[in-house]
Amino acid sequence: MIELTPAAAQEIKRLQKSRQQLETYFRLSIKTGGCSGLYYDLELSQEPKNNDHSYSSQGINILVDEMSRYYLQNLIIDYAEDLMGGGFRFHNDKALSSCGCGLSFET
């Protein structure tokens, strides 16, 4: 299960609208790299792929590929703005540690 806070859902809807892609999915995956070995990759996707798992939270349809699914179980995604600008915040109980940017983690 992946959970979006209301602020994260609002930001995703804003992105969909600004890119004129209102009927897209929010694709979330894990890639190797970053400061801590793994990082979150976010994109808007037109349609699911064969190995995708589908979730829904706060009215947003979320796609996760099979390889990323393990790392994203029970993930909570928030969105916040601070002096450095806005960004998604990830609360992942599988992450043993995260880098300062919050996008990269290790398990």
N, CA, C and O atoms as a GROMACS GRO file, in nm:
protein
  428
    1MET      N    1   0.084  -0.118   0.000
    1MET     CA    2   0.000   0.000   0.000
    1MET      C    3   0.088   0.124   0.000
    1MET      O    4   0.186   0.132   0.075
    2ILE      N    5   0.055   0.219  -0.083
    2ILE     CA    6   0.124   0.346  -0.089
    2ILE      C    7   0.022   0.454  -0.054
    2ILE      O    8  -0.090   0.455  -0.106
    3GLU      N    9   0.062   0.544   0.034
    3GLU     CA   10  -0.030   0.646   0.082
    3GLU      C   11   0.023   0.785   0.044
    3GLU      O   12   0.140   0.816   0.065
    4LEU      N   13  -0.064   0.866  -0.011
    4LEU     CA   14  -0.033   1.006  -0.039
    4LEU      C   15  -0.102   1.093   0.064
    4LEU      O   16  -0.218   1.069   0.099
    5THR      N   17  -0.032   1.193   0.114
    5THR     CA   18  -0.098   1.291   0.199
    5THR      C   19  -0.180   1.383   0.108
    5THR      O   20  -0.157   1.386  -0.013
    6PRO      N   21  -0.276   1.457   0.165
    6PRO     CA   22  -0.350   1.552   0.082
    6PRO      C   23  -0.259   1.653   0.010
    6PRO      O   24  -0.288   1.690  -0.104
    7ALA      N   25  -0.153   1.696   0.074
    7ALA     CA   26  -0.061   1.791   0.010
    7ALA      C   27   0.010   1.728  -0.110
    7ALA      O   28   0.026   1.794  -0.212
    8ALA      N   29   0.052   1.602  -0.099
    8ALA     CA   30   0.117   1.533  -0.210
    8ALA      C   31   0.019   1.515  -0.326
    8ALA      O   32   0.055   1.538  -0.442
    9ALA      N   33  -0.104   1.475  -0.296
    9ALA     CA   34  -0.205   1.456  -0.400
    9ALA      C   35  -0.234   1.588  -0.471
    9ALA      O   36  -0.248   1.591  -0.593
   10GLN      N   37  -0.243   1.696  -0.396
   10GLN     CA   38  -0.268   1.828  -0.455
   10GLN      C   39  -0.155   1.867  -0.550
   10GLN      O   40  -0.180   1.922  -0.658
   11GLU      N   41  -0.030   1.839  -0.511
   11GLU     CA   42   0.083   1.872  -0.597
   11GLU      C   43   0.084   1.787  -0.724
   11GLU      O   44   0.116   1.837  -0.832
   12ILE      N   45   0.051   1.660  -0.713
   12ILE     CA   46   0.045   1.574  -0.831
   12ILE      C   47  -0.063   1.624  -0.927
   12ILE      O   48  -0.041   1.630  -1.048
   13LYS      N   49  -0.178   1.659  -0.873
   13LYS     CA   50  -0.286   1.713  -0.957
   13LYS      C   51  -0.244   1.844  -1.023
   13LYS      O   52  -0.278   1.870  -1.138
   14ARG      N   53  -0.170   1.927  -0.950
   14ARG     CA   54  -0.120   2.052  -1.008
   14ARG      C   55  -0.025   2.023  -1.124
   14ARG      O   56  -0.031   2.089  -1.228
   15LEU      N   57   0.064   1.923  -1.106
   15LEU     CA   58   0.157   1.885  -1.213
   15LEU      C   59   0.083   1.831  -1.335
   15LEU      O   60   0.115   1.866  -1.448
   16GLN      N   61  -0.016   1.746  -1.311
   16GLN     CA   62  -0.095   1.693  -1.422
   16GLN      C   63  -0.162   1.806  -1.500
   16GLN      O   64  -0.162   1.806  -1.623
   17LYS      N   65  -0.218   1.901  -1.428
   17LYS     CA   66  -0.288   2.011  -1.493
   17LYS      C   67  -0.190   2.101  -1.569
   17LYS      O   68  -0.217   2.140  -1.682
   18SER      N   69  -0.077   2.134  -1.507
   18SER     CA   70   0.019   2.224  -1.572
   18SER      C   71   0.081   2.162  -1.696
   18SER      O   72   0.123   2.234  -1.787
   19ARG      N   73   0.088   2.030  -1.701
   19ARG     CA   74   0.143   1.960  -1.819
   19ARG      C   75   0.033   1.913  -1.914
   19ARG      O   76   0.060   1.845  -2.013
   20GLN      N   77  -0.089   1.950  -1.882
   20GLN     CA   78  -0.206   1.912  -1.962
   20GLN      C   79  -0.213   1.761  -1.980
   20GLN      O   80  -0.238   1.711  -2.089
   21GLN      N   81  -0.192   1.689  -1.869
   21GLN     CA   82  -0.197   1.542  -1.867
   21GLN      C   83  -0.287   1.496  -1.753
   21GLN      O   84  -0.244   1.422  -1.664
   22LEU      N   85  -0.412   1.540  -1.756
   22LEU     CA   86  -0.504   1.517  -1.646
   22LEU      C   87  -0.538   1.370  -1.625
   22LEU      O   88  -0.565   1.330  -1.511
   23GLU      N   89  -0.537   1.290  -1.727
   23GLU     CA   90  -0.576   1.149  -1.718
   23GLU      C   91  -0.457   1.054  -1.705
   23GLU      O   92  -0.467   0.938  -1.743
   24THR      N   93  -0.347   1.102  -1.654
   24THR     CA   94  -0.228   1.019  -1.643
   24THR      C   95  -0.220   0.950  -1.507
   24THR      O   96  -0.288   0.987  -1.412
   25TYR      N   97  -0.135   0.849  -1.503
   25TYR     CA   98  -0.103   0.779  -1.379
   25TYR      C   99   0.021   0.844  -1.318
   25TYR      O  100   0.102   0.904  -1.388
   26PHE      N  101   0.034   0.831  -1.188
   26PHE     CA  102   0.155   0.874  -1.117
   26PHE      C  103   0.241   0.748  -1.101
   26PHE      O  104   0.208   0.659  -1.023
   27ARG      N  105   0.351   0.743  -1.175
   27ARG     CA  106   0.440   0.626  -1.171
   27ARG      C  107   0.552   0.651  -1.071
   27ARG      O  108   0.620   0.753  -1.076
   28LEU      N  109   0.570   0.556  -0.982
   28LEU     CA  110   0.673   0.563  -0.879
   28LEU      C  111   0.760   0.440  -0.891
   28LEU      O  112   0.710   0.327  -0.891
   29SER      N  113   0.891   0.460  -0.901
   29SER     CA  114   0.981   0.346  -0.909
   29SER      C  115   1.111   0.374  -0.833
   29SER      O  116   1.139   0.488  -0.795
   30ILE      N  117   1.187   0.269  -0.813
   30ILE     CA  118   1.316   0.278  -0.746
   30ILE      C  119   1.423   0.248  -0.849
   30ILE      O  120   1.412   0.152  -0.926
   31LYS      N  121   1.526   0.330  -0.852
   31LYS     CA  122   1.640   0.312  -0.942
   31LYS      C  123   1.767   0.303  -0.859
   31LYS      O  124   1.771   0.351  -0.745
   32THR      N  125   1.870   0.241  -0.914
   32THR     CA  126   1.998   0.237  -0.844
   32THR      C  127   2.074   0.365  -0.875
   32THR      O  128   2.072   0.416  -0.987
   33GLY      N  129   2.142   0.417  -0.772
   33GLY     CA  130   2.220   0.539  -0.786
   33GLY      C  131   2.191   0.633  -0.671
   33GLY      O  132   2.138   0.592  -0.568
   34GLY      N  133   2.225   0.757  -0.688
   34GLY     CA  134   2.205   0.855  -0.582
   34GLY      C  135   2.312   0.844  -0.476
   34GLY      O  136   2.404   0.762  -0.486
   35CYS      N  137   2.301   0.924  -0.375
   35CYS     CA  138   2.400   0.931  -0.267
   35CYS      C  139   2.404   0.803  -0.183
   35CYS      O  140   2.510   0.765  -0.133
   36SER      N  141   2.289   0.737  -0.168
   36SER     CA  142   2.281   0.624  -0.076
   36SER      C  143   2.258   0.490  -0.143
   36SER      O  144   2.241   0.389  -0.075
   37GLY      N  145   2.259   0.486  -0.276
   37GLY     CA  146   2.249   0.358  -0.346
   37GLY      C  147   2.119   0.336  -0.420
   37GLY      O  148   2.119   0.270  -0.524
   38LEU      N  149   2.007   0.389  -0.369
   38LEU     CA  150   1.876   0.377  -0.434
   38LEU      C  151   1.809   0.515  -0.430
   38LEU      O  152   1.830   0.593  -0.338
   39TYR      N  153   1.728   0.543  -0.533
   39TYR     CA  154   1.656   0.669  -0.530
   39TYR      C  155   1.516   0.653  -0.589
   39TYR      O  156   1.490   0.561  -0.667
   40TYR      N  157   1.428   0.744  -0.550
   40TYR     CA  158   1.291   0.745  -0.598
   40TYR      C  159   1.284   0.815  -0.733
   40TYR      O  160   1.343   0.921  -0.751
   41ASP      N  161   1.214   0.754  -0.827
   41ASP     CA  162   1.193   0.813  -0.959
   41ASP      C  163   1.042   0.833  -0.977
   41ASP      O  164   0.965   0.739  -0.961
   42LEU      N  165   1.002   0.954  -1.010
   42LEU     CA  166   0.861   0.990  -1.023
   42LEU      C  167   0.835   1.040  -1.164
   42LEU      O  168   0.915   1.115  -1.220
   43GLU      N  169   0.722   0.999  -1.221
   43GLU     CA  170   0.685   1.049  -1.352
   43GLU      C  171   0.535   1.032  -1.374
   43GLU      O  172   0.469   0.956  -1.304
   44LEU      N  173   0.483   1.102  -1.472
   44LEU     CA  174   0.346   1.084  -1.515
   44LEU      C  175   0.348   0.987  -1.632
   44LEU      O  176   0.430   1.001  -1.723
   45SER      N  177   0.258   0.891  -1.631
   45SER     CA  178   0.258   0.785  -1.732
   45SER      C  179   0.120   0.774  -1.795
   45SER      O  180   0.018   0.782  -1.726
   46GLN      N  181   0.116   0.755  -1.926
   46GLN     CA  182  -0.010   0.747  -1.998
   46GLN      C  183  -0.086   0.617  -1.972
   46GLN      O  184  -0.209   0.616  -1.968
   47GLU      N  185  -0.013   0.506  -1.955
   47GLU     CA  186  -0.080   0.377  -1.936
   47GLU      C  187   0.008   0.280  -1.858
   47GLU      O  188   0.130   0.295  -1.855
   48PRO      N  189  -0.055   0.181  -1.795
   48PRO     CA  190   0.022   0.080  -1.720
   48PRO      C  191   0.102  -0.010  -1.812
   48PRO      O  192   0.068  -0.028  -1.929
   49LYS      N  193   0.208  -0.067  -1.757
   49LYS     CA  194   0.287  -0.170  -1.827
   49LYS      C  195   0.244  -0.306  -1.773
   49LYS      O  196   0.172  -0.314  -1.673
   50ASN      N  197   0.287  -0.411  -1.839
   50ASN     CA  198   0.244  -0.546  -1.802
   50ASN      C  199   0.274  -0.584  -1.658
   50ASN      O  200   0.192  -0.651  -1.594
   51ASN      N  201   0.387  -0.544  -1.605
   51ASN     CA  202   0.426  -0.588  -1.470
   51ASN      C  203   0.393  -0.486  -1.361
   51ASN      O  204   0.442  -0.497  -1.249
   52ASP      N  205   0.310  -0.386  -1.393
   52ASP     CA  206   0.276  -0.282  -1.296
   52ASP      C  207   0.173  -0.330  -1.194
   52ASP      O  208   0.083  -0.408  -1.226
   53HIS      N  209   0.187  -0.280  -1.073
   53HIS     CA  210   0.086  -0.296  -0.970
   53HIS      C  211   0.019  -0.159  -0.956
   53HIS      O  212   0.086  -0.055  -0.962
   54SER      N  213  -0.110  -0.160  -0.938
   54SER     CA  214  -0.186  -0.036  -0.934
   54SER      C  215  -0.237  -0.010  -0.792
   54SER      O  216  -0.286  -0.101  -0.725
   55TYR      N  217  -0.225   0.114  -0.749
   55TYR     CA  218  -0.274   0.158  -0.619
   55TYR      C  219  -0.353   0.286  -0.640
   55TYR      O  220  -0.342   0.350  -0.745
   56SER      N  221  -0.431   0.322  -0.543
   56SER     CA  222  -0.504   0.449  -0.548
   56SER      C  223  -0.499   0.513  -0.410
   56SER      O  224  -0.521   0.447  -0.308
   57SER      N  225  -0.472   0.642  -0.408
   57SER     CA  226  -0.468   0.716  -0.283
   57SER      C  227  -0.507   0.860  -0.312
   57SER      O  228  -0.455   0.921  -0.405
   58GLN      N  229  -0.599   0.914  -0.232
   58GLN     CA  230  -0.641   1.055  -0.244
   58GLN      C  231  -0.686   1.088  -0.387
   58GLN      O  232  -0.670   1.201  -0.432
   59GLY      N  233  -0.744   0.990  -0.458
   59GLY     CA  234  -0.791   1.014  -0.593
   59GLY      C  235  -0.684   1.008  -0.700
   59GLY      O  236  -0.712   1.039  -0.816
   60ILE      N  237  -0.564   0.969  -0.665
   60ILE     CA  238  -0.454   0.956  -0.760
   60ILE      C  239  -0.430   0.808  -0.788
   60ILE      O  240  -0.420   0.728  -0.695
   61ASN      N  241  -0.421   0.772  -0.917
   61ASN     CA  242  -0.388   0.636  -0.956
   61ASN      C  243  -0.237   0.623  -0.965
   61ASN      O  244  -0.171   0.696  -1.040
   62ILE      N  245  -0.182   0.529  -0.889
   62ILE     CA  246  -0.037   0.512  -0.876
   62ILE      C  247   0.004   0.380  -0.939
   62ILE      O  248  -0.062   0.278  -0.918
   63LEU      N  249   0.112   0.381  -1.016
   63LEU     CA  250   0.168   0.259  -1.075
   63LEU      C  251   0.306   0.233  -1.016
   63LEU      O  252   0.386   0.324  -0.999
   64VAL      N  253   0.332   0.106  -0.984
   64VAL     CA  254   0.461   0.063  -0.932
   64VAL      C  255   0.500  -0.064  -1.005
   64VAL      O  256   0.420  -0.157  -1.014
   65ASP      N  257   0.622  -0.070  -1.057
   65ASP     CA  258   0.668  -0.191  -1.125
   65ASP      C  259   0.704  -0.299  -1.022
   65ASP      O  260   0.722  -0.270  -0.904
   66GLU      N  261   0.713  -0.421  -1.068
   66GLU     CA  262   0.735  -0.536  -0.981
   66GLU      C  263   0.864  -0.523  -0.900
   66GLU      O  264   0.866  -0.555  -0.781
   67MET      N  265   0.973  -0.478  -0.962
   67MET     CA  266   1.101  -0.469  -0.892
   67MET      C  267   1.098  -0.364  -0.781
   67MET      O  268   1.163  -0.382  -0.678
   68SER      N  269   1.026  -0.257  -0.800
   68SER     CA  270   1.021  -0.148  -0.701
   68SER      C  271   0.924  -0.177  -0.588
   68SER      O  272   0.934  -0.117  -0.480
   69ARG      N  273   0.832  -0.266  -0.611
   69ARG     CA  274   0.724  -0.291  -0.516
   69ARG      C  275   0.774  -0.322  -0.375
   69ARG      O  276   0.720  -0.271  -0.277
   70TYR      N  277   0.876  -0.406  -0.363
   70TYR     CA  278   0.930  -0.443  -0.231
   70TYR      C  279   0.975  -0.319  -0.152
   70TYR      O  280   0.946  -0.307  -0.033
   71TYR      N  281   1.045  -0.229  -0.219
   71TYR     CA  282   1.101  -0.111  -0.152
   71TYR      C  283   0.996  -0.007  -0.116
   71TYR      O  284   1.021   0.082  -0.034
   72LEU      N  285   0.879  -0.017  -0.176
   72LEU     CA  286   0.776   0.087  -0.161
   72LEU      C  287   0.657   0.045  -0.075
   72LEU      O  288   0.561   0.121  -0.060
   73GLN      N  289   0.662  -0.074  -0.019
   73GLN     CA  290   0.553  -0.119   0.068
   73GLN      C  291   0.541  -0.026   0.188
   73GLN      O  292   0.640   0.005   0.254
   74ASN      N  293   0.420   0.018   0.215
   74ASN     CA  294   0.390   0.106   0.329
   74ASN      C  295   0.453   0.245   0.318
   74ASN      O  296   0.472   0.313   0.419
   75LEU      N  297   0.487   0.287   0.198
   75LEU     CA  298   0.545   0.419   0.176
   75LEU      C  299   0.439   0.527   0.193
   75LEU      O  300   0.326   0.512   0.148
   76ILE      N  301   0.478   0.636   0.259
   76ILE     CA  302   0.393   0.754   0.269
   76ILE      C  303   0.466   0.868   0.198
   76ILE      O  304   0.582   0.896   0.227
   77ILE      N  305   0.396   0.933   0.106
   77ILE     CA  306   0.454   1.045   0.032
   77ILE      C  307   0.383   1.172   0.073
   77ILE      O  308   0.260   1.180   0.069
   78ASP      N  309   0.461   1.270   0.112
   78ASP     CA  310   0.410   1.401   0.150
   78ASP      C  311   0.469   1.504   0.056
   78ASP      O  312   0.562   1.475  -0.019
   79TYR      N  313   0.416   1.624   0.060
   79TYR     CA  314   0.473   1.736  -0.016
   79TYR      C  315   0.480   1.855   0.078
   79TYR      O  316   0.384   1.886   0.148
   80ALA      N  317   0.593   1.921   0.078
   80ALA     CA  318   0.609   2.038   0.166
   80ALA      C  319   0.694   2.143   0.095
   80ALA      O  320   0.776   2.112   0.009
   81GLU      N  321   0.671   2.267   0.134
   81GLU     CA  322   0.751   2.378   0.083
   81GLU      C  323   0.826   2.440   0.199
   81GLU      O  324   0.772   2.455   0.309
   82ASP      N  325   0.951   2.477   0.172
   82ASP     CA  326   1.032   2.544   0.273
   82ASP      C  327   1.113   2.653   0.203
   82ASP      O  328   1.084   2.688   0.089
   83LEU      N  329   1.212   2.706   0.269
   83LEU     CA  330   1.292   2.814   0.211
   83LEU      C  331   1.366   2.774   0.084
   83LEU      O  332   1.398   2.858   0.000
   84MET      N  333   1.394   2.645   0.070
   84MET     CA  334   1.467   2.595  -0.047
   84MET      C  335   1.372   2.558  -0.161
   84MET      O  336   1.419   2.518  -0.268
   85GLY      N  337   1.243   2.571  -0.142
   85GLY     CA  338   1.144   2.537  -0.244
   85GLY      C  339   1.060   2.419  -0.200
   85GLY      O  340   1.068   2.374  -0.086
   86GLY      N  341   0.980   2.370  -0.291
   86GLY     CA  342   0.891   2.258  -0.260
   86GLY      C  343   0.948   2.126  -0.305
   86GLY      O  344   1.034   2.121  -0.394
   87GLY      N  345   0.901   2.020  -0.243
   87GLY     CA  346   0.945   1.888  -0.283
   87GLY      C  347   0.868   1.778  -0.213
   87GLY      O  348   0.808   1.799  -0.107
   88PHE      N  349   0.870   1.662  -0.274
   88PHE     CA  350   0.807   1.546  -0.213
   88PHE      C  351   0.896   1.494  -0.101
   88PHE      O  352   1.019   1.497  -0.111
   89ARG      N  353   0.833   1.447   0.003
   89ARG     CA  354   0.902   1.389   0.119
   89ARG      C  355   0.857   1.244   0.130
   89ARG      O  356   0.737   1.215   0.122
   90PHE      N  357   0.951   1.154   0.150
   90PHE     CA  358   0.922   1.011   0.153
   90PHE      C  359   0.944   0.956   0.292
   90PHE      O  360   1.050   0.975   0.352
   91HIS      N  361   0.844   0.887   0.344
   91HIS     CA  362   0.852   0.821   0.474
   91HIS      C  363   0.845   0.671   0.446
   91HIS      O  364   0.738   0.615   0.425
   92ASN      N  365   0.962   0.608   0.447
   92ASN     CA  366   0.976   0.470   0.404
   92ASN      C  367   1.033   0.387   0.518
   92ASN      O  368   1.148   0.408   0.557
   93ASP      N  369   0.955   0.294   0.571
   93ASP     CA  370   1.005   0.212   0.682
   93ASP      C  371   1.109   0.109   0.637
   93ASP      O  372   1.170   0.045   0.722
   94LYS      N  373   1.130   0.091   0.506
   94LYS     CA  374   1.234   0.001   0.455
   94LYS      C  375   1.371   0.070   0.449
   94LYS      O  376   1.474   0.004   0.439
   95ALA      N  377   1.372   0.202   0.454
   95ALA     CA  378   1.497   0.277   0.443
   95ALA      C  379   1.569   0.277   0.577
   95ALA      O  380   1.515   0.321   0.679
   96LEU      N  381   1.692   0.227   0.576
   96LEU     CA  382   1.774   0.229   0.697
   96LEU      C  383   1.833   0.367   0.720
   96LEU      O  384   1.849   0.412   0.834
   97SER      N  385   1.865   0.435   0.609
   97SER     CA  386   1.914   0.572   0.618
   97SER      C  387   1.885   0.643   0.487
   97SER      O  388   1.864   0.579   0.384
   98SER      N  389   1.883   0.775   0.492
   98SER     CA  390   1.856   0.859   0.375
   98SER      C  391   1.963   0.965   0.366
   98SER      O  392   2.025   1.001   0.466
   99CYS      N  393   1.983   1.016   0.246
   99CYS     CA  394   2.078   1.127   0.230
   99CYS      C  395   2.006   1.258   0.263
   99CYS      O  396   1.886   1.259   0.289
  100GLY      N  397   2.079   1.364   0.262
  100GLY     CA  398   2.024   1.495   0.298
  100GLY      C  399   1.914   1.544   0.206
  100GLY      O  400   1.825   1.616   0.249
  101CYS      N  401   1.920   1.506   0.077
  101CYS     CA  402   1.818   1.553  -0.016
  101CYS      C  403   1.684   1.480   0.003
  101CYS      O  404   1.580   1.530  -0.040
  102GLY      N  405   1.687   1.363   0.067
  102GLY     CA  406   1.566   1.288   0.093
  102GLY      C  407   1.517   1.203  -0.022
  102GLY      O  408   1.420   1.129  -0.008
  103LEU      N  409   1.585   1.211  -0.138
  103LEU     CA  410   1.545   1.130  -0.252
  103LEU      C  411   1.620   0.998  -0.263
  103LEU      O  412   1.579   0.909  -0.336
  104SER      N  413   1.730   0.986  -0.191
  104SER     CA  414   1.814   0.868  -0.199
  104SER      C  415   1.816   0.799  -0.061
  104SER      O  416   1.815   0.865   0.043
  105PHE      N  417   1.818   0.666  -0.065
  105PHE     CA  418   1.816   0.589   0.060
  105PHE      C  419   1.889   0.457   0.042
  105PHE      O  420   1.923   0.416  -0.069
  106GLU      N  421   1.913   0.391   0.156
  106GLU     CA  422   1.969   0.256   0.153
  106GLU      C  423   1.888   0.166   0.242
  106GLU      O  424   1.825   0.210   0.338
  107THR      N  425   1.890   0.038   0.207
  107THR     CA  426   1.814  -0.062   0.286
  107THR      C  427   1.908  -0.158   0.353
  107THR      O  428   1.864  -0.249   0.424
   0.00000   0.00000   0.00000
